[in-house]
Amino acid sequence: MAAISVHPISAFQDNYLWIIQNGSHAAIVDPGDATPVIEYLGTNDLQLSAIICTHHHADHVGGVEHLLDVLNLRGKIPVFGPASERIPARTKALSEGDRIAVPGIGLTFDILDVPGHTAGHIAYFGHGMLFCGDTLFACGCGRLFEGTAAQMTASLTKLKHLPPETKVYCAHEYTMANIKFAEAVEPDNGDLKLRKAFCAAKRHRNLPTVPSTIHLELATNPFLRWDQPAVQAAASLRLKRDIGSNPAPALVFGAIREWKNTF
C-alpha cells in the first residue's frame, strides 16, 4: 500500500475529483469534468486505468465520455458505476455485495448501496478508504433529491459502522458551511469547535479539508448523531413537538435535514 496515493483534483466551484495513483497508473473517481483530469494525467505522466462513479449527477459523470474519447480508452478500461442508474459508457454495473479489482492500481473495493441523495447511489470501501460521492460530506450529508429520510438514515448507518479510522473521500468542499450548521444544532460540542479551528486554518491556506475520518464524523457530524440528546432536542424544536426519549433515527435525521435545506 505504500505506493498508493490519493489526490483531489478541483473542478467547477467546489467539486473534488479523486485520483488514485499507483506508480504510473491511475483511476479517477467521479470525473464530472474531463479537462482537469486530462491535465493532471499529462503533468504527472500517468496512464488512466479505470473510471469509478458513485451516482448519475452530471458533476460526477459529465466528463466520462470525453475522457475515454480524448485518451482513446473507450472499450479499453472499465467504467464502474451503480447498476440502477444511467452512467455514461458504464461497463461494470455494481450493487451492494459486489467487489471490484481496479486494474493497474492493485486495490479492491467492496460496494455499498447508499440511496438517499439519488435512488441508486453507491459507495466504494476498501483498504481504509471510503469514496462516498454525495452521501456523506465532512460534517454534512447530501440532499434527498431522490430518496427518503429513512433510506438516507439506513445508508448513513452502514457508513457509521465502518472502522473509525476509515478515510472519507467525499466529493465537495462544503466543510465550513456544514460546520456552521452543525454549530447551530450542537452549540456545546467541543469536538466541533476544535474541528472548526482546524478546518478554518486549512481553508485560509487554500487547502482541502478532506479527507475526513469516520471517527471525526461520528464526533461532529449532526447527520450521524441522531442518537445524541442535543441533536434530538434540536429536532424537537424544529418539529415543534416532543419526540420522546427514543425517537426513530429517520425522524431526527429528517428534521435536521429539512432545517439544513433552508439554513
N, C-alpha and C positions, 0 to 999 in steps of 0.2 A: 504493500500500500504506500510505501514511501515515495514512489514515483507519481502517485495520483495527486493532482491539484485541481481546485475548482475556483473559477474566476467569474465575477459578474461583468457582463457587457451591458452598458447603459443603452437604453432605447426609448424613443418617444419622450414623454415628460418625466416618467418615474418608474419605467419597467426595468427589471433586471433579467437578461437572458443569460442563463448559467451555462458556462462551457466547462466540461470535464476533460482534463488532459492527462495523457499518459505517454510520455515520450513525444513522438511526432504525430500521435493520433489524438483526435478529439471527438467528443459528442456534444451536441448543443441541446439544451432544454428550453422549450417554448420559444422558438425563434419567430417572434412577431414581425421582425424586420430583418431582412437578409443582409442589408448593406453593412451594418457594423460587424456582423458575424464574418462576412467575407473579408473585411478589412483586418479583423483580428487574426483570422486564419493565415492571411498572407503575411502580415507583420511578424507572426510567430512561427512561420513555416510549418503549419500544421495541416494534416490531412483529415478531413471530416469523415468519420466512420459510422455515425448514427445520428438520427434526429429523434428526440424524445418529447412527446406532447402530453400535457395534462388535461386539456379541455379545448373546446372548439372556438373560443373567442378570438377575434381577429388579431388582437395584440399579442396572442400566444402562438398562432399558426399562420399568420398572414405572410410570413417570409419563407415558408417551407418550399413551395414550388419554385420560387425564384432561386433559392439556394441550390436546389437539385439541378436546375437548368444551367445556371451560370457555372457551376462547378462540374457539370457533365456527370452527375451522380444518380440521375433518375434510373431506378431499377438496379442500382449497384450497391446501395446502402439501405438498411432498414429505416423505416419511419414508424416509430411506435406511437400508439395513441389509443384512447378509450374506444371500446367496441361499440358503444351505443351512441356515439357522436360522430358527426361528419368531420373528418380530419383530412385535409388535402394530401393526396398521394400516400395515404397510410398503407403500409404493407403488413403490419402486425397489429391486429385488433386485440386489445387487452382488457381483462376484468379481474376482479379480486380472485386470488388463488393462483394466478399466473406468475411465473418467474421468467425474467429475461436475462440473457447474457449480452452485454454490449460489446460488439466486436471492436477489436483494436484497443479497448480500454482495460479489459481484464476485470470487469465488475459485473456482478449480478444484482438485480433488483427484484424485490417482491412487490406485487401490485396490490394496492388497496383501493376499493371503491369508496369514494368520499363525496357523494352527491350533496347538493345543497346550493352551492354557488351556481353550478349547472347540473343538469339531470344525470349526466354520465361522467362527471369529473373523477379522475383517478389520481393517485399519488404513487410515487416510486420510493421504496425504502430498502436500504442495504448499506452495509459497511459503515454504519453510524451516520448515514446521511438520509435526509428526507427531502424530496423535491415535491412540493405540495401545491404548486401553482397559486391559485387564489382561494384555497380553502382556509388555510391558516396563515395569518400575517404576524409580523413582530408586533405583539401587543394588540392584535386585532384578528379579524376574520373577514371573509368575503361576504358581499351582499347576497341575499337569497333571490337571485334572478329567476331560477327555475325550480327550486326546491322549497321545502318547508323547514320550519324551525326544528321539528322532530328529526328530519333527515340530517340536518346540519349538526344537531347535537349528537346523533349517533356517529356521524363521521368524525367529529372532533373527539369523541370518546375513544375511538380507535387510536387517534394520534396521541391523546393523553397517556395512553398505556404503553407507548414506545419507551425504550430506555431513556432515562433522564438526560444522558449525555448526547443524545442524538442531535446532530446539527440540522437546523431547519432552514432550508433554502427556499424562501418564498419569492414571489415574482414582482414585488413592488416596494418602493421606498416610501412607505406610509407611516413609518415608526413614530415620528414626533407628533403627528396629528393623532395617532392612535393612543399614544401616552397621555395626551391632553384629555382625551375622552376617558381613559382609564382612571385618571385622577378624579374626574367628576363622579365616577362610580365608587371608587375606593380612595377617598382623600387621605386616609391614615395608613395607607400601605407603604411601609418603609422601604421594601424592596423596589417598589415603583419609583420612589424618589431617587434612589441610587441609579436605577436604570435611566431615568430622565437625564441626570447629570452626565452619565457615561455616553449616552447617545447624542446628546447636545454637543458634547466635545467632538465627537466623530463628525457630525454634520458641519460643525464650524470649520473643520479641515476638509470638507467635501468628501468624506469617506463613507462607504456604505455602513449602515447599522446592522446589516445582516451578513452572514447567517446568525440566527439565534440558536437557542437550545430548547429542548422540551422542558428541562428543569427551569429555565428562566421564564418560559411562557406559563408554566404552572404557578409560578410565584407572582406574576404581574399581569397576565392577560385576562381581563374580565370575562371573555368568551369561553375560557376554560375553567372558570372559577364559580360556576353556578351553584356549587355546594358550600360556598362561603357565606356566612351570615351577612356581611356587609353588602355583598352583591345581591343576595336575596332581599335585603332591606331596600336597596335601590330599585329592584324590580317591583316591589310592593308599592313604592312611591309612584313609579311610572304607571302602574296599573290602577292606582288609587283604590287599592283594597288589600286586605291582609291575605297573603298567600300561604300562611301557615308555617310551621317549623320544618316541614319536609316536602317542599314543593317539587313538582316534576321538573327535571332539568330543562325540558323544552319550554316550559312556561317561563322560567327565569331567563333562559337564553333569548327567547323570543322577545321579551320585554326590553332587554338590554340592546338587542339588535335593532329593534324599532327605534329606540332612543338614538342610537348611533346614526341611523339614517337621516335624522334631522338635526343632529348636533352641530 
